[in-house]
Amino acid sequence: MNPHSRRRFLAGSALAASAAGLGLSFPGRLLAAAEPPAGPLLTRPIPSSGQRLPVIGAGTSGSYDVAFDSPEYAQLQETVKRFFEGGGSVIDTAPNYGRSDEVVGRLLAEGGWRSKAFLATKIAADSAQAAKEQWAQSLRRLRTDKVELLQVHNLRDWRRQLPYARELQAQGGTKYVGVTHYTDAGLPELEAILRGEKLDFIQIHYSVNATGAAKTVLPLAQDKGVAVIVNRAFDDGRLFAKVKDVPLPAWAGEVGVTSWAQLFLKFAISHPAVTVVIPATGKPHRQVDQLKAGRGPLLSQAQQQELVQRFTA
């Protein structure tokens, strides 16, 4: 364990023990500190470098797969503007998200946002040649000569593609490398990879109704000094159906939360292993709302447990 990770782990060990029944790991005094809801977004360090990232990022699956010069594209222009002006940085895309790569590339170029973006994409290929061709295509579509993070998508052919990602890292094509998955089915293999491979990042799902990653993978990533990107914090939108017309918990105001979206995101970033969560939206007002989750105090152990019990009962 590196010194930074050890300090964070020990700070939360006492609280984590009492939450073991839920498979959760919580920070201690860090979460108890009351912070004003205004101000810059909370940031977390990438353990392998110390570079800090805003905890609220942007996913692109679905939301960015739109036609150029359509009303939806115009909305995305405003969405991205609000994302960066609100302090966001991490944009996560993939070559198999339809037109998302091309849309992201054009949006960043048009708005002059590339220098502010921590751009993450993926390898989703089943052979060495396919990966090389896909990488070249991704760079063209993204209108860049390098990315900040290259991930092996859903562990696909990872034994061949992870070494290729490292080759690109050595060549300066990407600063960081990692692997991703999005369901509980991938957790055992992801755990094995964390134990046997050197990674900068993992990406995995974690939400109030899907806390499996917290049993082993998230604590292990923290112990190994690996940054964590969380996807599917809204369970692909299904969580909103469960809270339609349902009031927020009485304590929501204490942590600066005014919407369920904020609460679901704040739950994810309240785990000490999580570096950034990447909700996807193509709506400017939702983007503004989501960014608010990265300000103000995080959730206490009791608040996190209450949410888990509420949505997994």
Residue, then its C-alpha position, 0 to 999 in steps of 0.5 A: m500500500n502506498p503511504h497516501s492510500r494507507r492514510r486514507f484506509l486507516a482513517g476509515s477502518a473503524l467505521a468500515a468495520s461497523a459497516a461490514g455487514l453491508g459490504l461497504s467501506f467508509p471514510g471517517r472524519l473526512l465525511a463528518a466535516a461540514e463544508p459549504p455547498a458553494g465553492p469549487l468541485l471536490t477533487r480526488p487524487i489519482p494515486s499513481s500520479g497525485q494529479r487531482l480530478p473533479v469528482i463529477g465527470a461526464g459519461t457519453s453512452g447514449s446521450y452523446d450519440v446524436a446527429f450533428d447540427s440536430p436540436e440534440y447536438a445544440q443541447l449538447q453544446e450548451t451541456v458541455k459548456r456548463f460542464f467545463e464552466g462548472g468545474g468538470s474535467v473527465i469525459d468518458t467515451a468509447p469507440n462502440y458508443g455510436r457517434s459519441d467519439e465524433v460528437v465529443g471530438r467536435l464539441l471539444a474542438e468547437g468550444g476550445w475545451r480540449s485543454k480543459a478535458f481529461l479525455a478517457t476512451k477505450i479499446a473494444a477489440d478482439s485482435a491486435q490488428a483490430a485494436k490498432e485500427q480502432w485506436a487510429q480511428s478513435l484519435r481521428r474521431l476525437r480530433t486529438d493525438k493523445v488521450e489522458l486515459l485508455q481503458v480496456h472495455n469490459l475486460r474484452d480480450w484484456r490479456r492482449q489489449l492491456p499490454y497494447a494500452r501500455e505500449l501506447q502509454a510508453q509512446g505518449g499516446t495516453k497518460y494512464v491505462g485501466v480496465t472497465h466493467y459494468t455488472d457484478a459478473g465482472l467483479p471476480e475477474l476485475e479483482a484478479i486483475l487488480r491483484g496481478e496487474k499494475l493499473d492506473f484506473i479501474q471503472i466499475h458500477y456502484s450505486v445505492n442498489a448495487t454495492g457489490a463492488a464495495k465488498t472487495v474491489l473498491p477496498l482492493a483498488q484503494d489498497k493497491g493505489v488504483a483510481v476508480i471511475v464509477n459508472r451506472a450510478f443511476d442504474d441506467g435511470r431505473l433509480f429515478a422510477k423508484v423515487k418518482d414523487v418520493p421526497l428526499p430524506a429529511w437530512a438531505g439539506e444538511v449535505g446540500v442535496t436538492s435532488w435525487a440525482q445529486l443524492f445518488l451521485k453523492f452516495a457514489i463519491s462518498h466511498p473513499a476509493v472512488t475518484v470520479v463518477i461519470p453520469a451521462t446527460g445531454k440536458p444542460h439543466r441536468q448537467v448543472d444539477q449533477l455538478k452540485a453533487g460534487r460540492g458540500p459535505l459528503l454522506s456520513q456512514a449512517q446516511q449511506q447505510e440508510l440509502v443502501q437499506r432503502f434501495t436493496a430491501 
